[in-house]
Amino acid sequence: MMADVNPDDDSWLYVKPWSSVRAKRSTDKSVPPTSRALGIDLGYLPFSNVAFHPNKTYSIVAADHSGPSVVRTDNNAESWRELKKFSSSISHVRIAPSHPSTMVVIADAQLWYTDDGDDWVAITPPTSVSKNSRVVDVAFDATDHRTLWIAFGGWQSEAKVAYTTDAGNNWVDVSHGLSAESVNAIHVRSVSDGDVLVGTGSGVMSYDRSLKTWAQYGSGLPRCGVYFLQADETQGLLRIGTTRGVWETSLAPSKPRAHISVATDTVRCYDQEVVYSDRSSSLVDVSSWRSWSFPGGVPSSSTDRQPRVHYAEPGLYSAILRVGNKQGVDSTILENAVLVLPSECDVVDPQPGGCADVSKPTDFVTLGTFKGETRTFTFTGWVKPNGIQPGFSAILCTDALHGYVGEIGMQIVSDSNEVGYLWKDGQWWWGSGLHLTPDQWNHVAMIIDGDNGVTVMVNGVASHLDQPSVAQDLSKLQFTLGTYHYWESRNLNAQIDEVRLYNRALTVHEVRTSMHHPVDPDDATLLGWYQFNESGGSTFFNARGEVHGAPSSGAERAASTIPYGHGSTDTVRLPAGDVSVVQTLGLNARVKELQGRGLVLTSITRKAPLFSSTEQLLQPRYFIAQTLDSIPYTLESVAMDLRGLIGRTDATTRTYHLWTVDAYSPLWQWKRLDANAFHDASSQSVTFKLSQPIPARSMFCVTVDGGPVGVPSEHVHEQEIHCWPMPASDVIHVRGLRPGTRYAIINSLGEEVASGEAATHQTVVSAAELPNGMYTLVASTASATFLVVH
């Protein structure tokens, strides 16, 4: 089988040795290539079924024979989206070099054309042109996206080649001069004069547009059928695939044609470089040269084939390329090649935003490798499993590189979501006795502590194994989330959020007191911290500023509802007794039958999430109570500190209500408790005596009647909102608007063009009617910009 090679990054191959795969090869031949499932079926002749975007390195359009459909990826085959589905067959996908949104495909015995990727029309020539012969290949003109050339198959003399200059409305037959030998392939050179070449049953023929005649191309080729044509303009060679092997011959000299490709069109991180590629059709010899110009970039100019450019300020940037050789000179500009957004990778988000969704059978997250050798290690994160997970599926797992032997991971060890661990020479079969609750968020942790053993935690509850750990080299381990060594049968079906990796053993207390809150990103022992809150793109930023992650094989972002934000957590362990009272940051909890064990109390200084009642919340905080083991403790009373929230003289005139929801509820359905509220003027607190005890693992918030509520300055956090994707075409997703917040959309002239009210923390705003341009979404205390491009 044949392979398609990425024209800008030739380490990537898209091939079907048996099944369709994406392969990664290295220039170091001592390192074997790696491959993963491509995610689509390329069919038996993949060389005709893949088309690379002329300006974007990792954007590909392909024929998916499993559809059959034409599909597109903008992240190097990590995920695909369907552009058009057909009923029976598909082949020969092509992209117009001069207008990348224009594409053509042969499918269902018809020739289909689109100018935008959405609306497809059949432009099959009428029988007066085709003579009932089928179209076997198609090629775009190099400089005009409405000009196409097609080849008709079969041993016949009536219809061989035709072209259109108006996207199929009219066709011109240019078959005269070709023999009855079948025409199998057609190619239009991408240089400025664009010779038309066809592969026939007896060699290659070339069409002279001026003389309107055909002539044999090249010499020395034995009689054979030619089925594939590939012109390498930089080497000046035409290569052909025939029934008698692969052959090559020199291409006729031609004036060069400048062309630019770029690896990414959106920059979201201050340290992200933009890799440009010279994809010009220009013979490279002693007379050839190139000159780049990058206004606003560093460097501002270059002569490299693939320069790497850094942009320090947000904005839209263009790139200019001039190329030349003894045949002539050409130049091009790629307008608005890169959109640089305010940096997101050096920002710690204090509220839940996005998460990694690895719920499809093959998807996962790739994190990378880290530095150092260690016997101590900690992994923490939030996991929401969709039902019961496959046995030995992995939340975290590593793959050893370059022959190294080692493994680190956190896995599911039974068919009841029981959690275990992975460590070189460890007890991979050990079960902690702790289980992930299906369909809700669970906080997990794995602590490797050298000679002191292994501790696994779920929602603050710990289980210990007295098993020493050997040292492992982190630089030789590839970290992933959601897959056990890429085995589809052991892939996690879940969502993952707030992942942190340390090269030290955190204490159980540290895990409990940090699980709901941001930590210090400058902690030298913190290897990676992934919040998955990016506004878009195919990178998961590491808050440490290096070893960024990426969604793989279709992993996506989704909205997160973990209980998380600024605040504080206290862990309290009290002597045995029937009733005890514990307190943290204004919350008192009266616990029955604590029996010398413990309780974790958390205060989060944000409005209670997804609180739908119209009653007025005592903002801006809510509370979580969680026991330290599985014993079902209950709470008899809860007290709230009002200092700074309500004036002393007003507090006694208010009516207070206590609301609760399960601590890790997937639905956040708050309900008001039946409780008597007692205000204590001396301590400025209100105590709720519950009519019935409730589970200690609960979240709480308070509403108040009788006037406005003040907010203490130390708890005020400016609303932070983000808009994505960037750029957008049909809708804008807005994250961070508090429910009920009014917003307005302002255009570049300062005019209000739309407005609305946020219903949830993640609001969808229509952009379909907005003209192309930059806009600002303005809310009460924050704003965010976004770009619309249709």
Disulfide bonds with the S-S distance in Angstrom:
Cys269-Cys345 1.99
